[in-house]
Every structure is written in C-alpha cells, then in structure tokens.
C-alpha cells in the first residue's frame, strides 16, 4: 500500500507540473496584454533608432595628401621580377 501512495503522489505532481507548463506556455501566451501590463512591460525597454554611419564621410574621391607617395622618384622604375 505504501508504494501505491508514492506512485499516486508522483502522478499527481507530474500532472500539476504538466498543467502549469501548459497554462504558462500556451494559454497565457495567447491572452492579450491589458494596457497596464503593456505600460509596465514597456517601461523597462529602451527603443533606439538604428543609426548607420557612412564609412567615408568625405565621399569616394579623396585628395592624395600623403607626402610619402610623392617623395620617391624611383617608384615606377623598379619592377618586381616575381610578380
């Protein structure tokens, strides 16, 4: 008789857990929120607009301002034989 009581308790506990999970995930998810619940839920959320910064703020054509590019007079003379 003692085993039967423990089996019944285990079955009842499993039924309660299953019913609670069904209510929480199925029935409660289908119910629309009241205006008060919406206000409480949205109070902690911050909505920020998506900002896309341009990768080059000056446009595609930039002037060549690097003096190193102009300093080597033999830049075009040497040709790499392995290219």
N, C-alpha and C positions, 0 to 999 in steps of 0.2 A: 504493500500500500504506500510505503514511503517513496518508492521510485515513481509511482503514478502521480503523486502530488508534485514532485520536481519536474516531471515531464509536462504536466499541465501549466505549471508556472512558467516554464521555458516557452511553451507555445503561446501563452498569453503575452509574455514580454515581447516575443517576436512579432505578434500581431500588433501590439501597441507601437513598436518601433516602425514597422512597415506602414501602418496607418498614419503615423505622424510624418513620415517621409513623403508619403503620397499627398497629404494635405499641404505640406510645406513647398514641395516642388511642382505640383500640378494645380491644385485648386487655388492656392494663394497667388501663384504666378499669373493666373487668368483674371483675377479681380483687378479692376482699375483702381488707381490710387485716388484718394479724396484730395481736395485742394490743400488741406492742412498737411497731409502726408507728402504731397508734391513740394510744398514750401520747405518742409523740414529736410527732405531728401536733397533738394537743390541748394540749400543754404550752404552746404559744405563744399559744393563744386564750384570751381572757377572756370569760366569759359574764356579762352583767349583766342583771338583771331590768328589764323595762320599767316605768318609774315615770311615772304620769300625775298631774300636779299639778292641783288644781282651779283654775279661773280666778278664782274669788272664794271665798276661804276663810271668809268670814262668812255665806255664803248669798246668796240672791237679794235679800232686803229689807234695805237698809242705811238707817240713820237719816240725815236730811239735816243734816249738821254744818257745812255751808259757810255762814258768816255773810253772804256776798255775796248769796246768794239771798234773804235776809230783809231786806237793807238798803235796797232800792229800793221806796219806797211807790207809785211810779207805774209799776210793772212791767206791770200789767194795763190801764192807761189807754190807752197808745199802741197803735194798730193800724197796721201797715204797709199802705199802700194798694196795693202791688204784689203782695201775696200772694194 
